[in-house]
Amino acid sequence: MASSTLQEIERAISALAPEELEELYLWLEHHQPHTLDVRIQSDLQAGRLDGAINRALDDEKNGRTQPL
């Protein structure tokens, strides 16, 4: 993709209303390749996320989190 095309897309996205941005996210979710899901699954099985998961669980257990 040409740099100018990418810049046009970035400008268009930044001009979207919140509802339009949500529609874009939904569209991307349905049209993107699912390589991220495959990588996350692979990382989970290999234990590469164990440290981060354990830190997050410890933070929650010890009251170092905030509700979203």
C-alpha positions as CSV (number, residue, x, y, z in Angstrom):
1,M,0.0,0.0,0.0
2,A,1.4,3.4,-0.9
3,S,2.3,5.8,1.9
4,S,-0.2,8.4,0.6
5,T,-3.0,5.8,0.6
6,L,-2.2,4.9,4.2
7,Q,-2.2,8.5,5.2
8,E,-5.6,9.1,3.5
9,I,-7.0,6.1,5.4
10,E,-5.6,7.4,8.7
11,R,-7.1,10.8,8.1
12,A,-10.5,9.3,7.2
13,I,-10.5,7.1,10.3
14,S,-9.6,10.0,12.6
15,A,-12.6,11.9,11.2
16,L,-15.1,9.2,12.0
17,A,-17.9,9.7,14.5
18,P,-17.8,7.2,17.4
19,E,-20.7,5.2,15.9
20,E,-18.9,5.0,12.5
21,L,-15.7,3.9,14.3
22,E,-17.6,1.1,16.0
23,E,-18.9,0.0,12.6
24,L,-15.4,0.0,11.3
25,Y,-14.2,-2.1,14.2
26,L,-17.0,-4.6,13.5
27,W,-16.2,-4.7,9.8
28,L,-12.5,-5.3,10.5
29,E,-13.3,-8.0,12.9
30,H,-15.3,-9.8,10.3
31,H,-12.9,-9.2,7.4
32,Q,-9.4,-9.5,9.0
33,P,-7.4,-12.7,8.8
34,H,-7.5,-14.6,12.1
35,T,-3.7,-14.8,12.4
36,L,-3.8,-13.0,15.7
37,D,-6.1,-15.6,17.2
38,V,-3.7,-18.4,16.0
39,R,-0.7,-16.6,17.4
40,I,-2.3,-16.0,20.8
41,Q,-3.3,-19.6,21.0
42,S,0.2,-20.7,20.1
43,D,1.7,-18.3,22.7
44,L,-0.7,-19.6,25.3
45,Q,0.2,-23.2,24.6
46,A,3.9,-22.5,24.7
47,G,3.5,-20.7,28.0
48,R,4.8,-17.3,26.7
49,L,1.9,-15.5,28.3
50,D,2.0,-17.2,31.7
51,G,4.0,-14.4,33.4
52,A,1.7,-11.7,32.2
53,I,-1.4,-13.7,33.1
54,N,0.0,-14.4,36.6
55,R,0.9,-10.8,37.2
56,A,-2.6,-9.7,36.1
57,L,-4.3,-12.3,38.4
58,D,-2.0,-11.2,41.3
59,D,-2.9,-7.5,40.6
60,E,-6.6,-8.3,40.7
61,K,-6.2,-10.5,43.9
62,N,-4.3,-7.7,45.7
63,G,-6.7,-4.9,44.7
64,R,-4.4,-3.2,42.1
65,T,-7.0,-3.1,39.4
66,Q,-9.8,-0.8,38.4
67,P,-13.2,-1.7,36.9
68,L,-13.5,-0.8,33.2
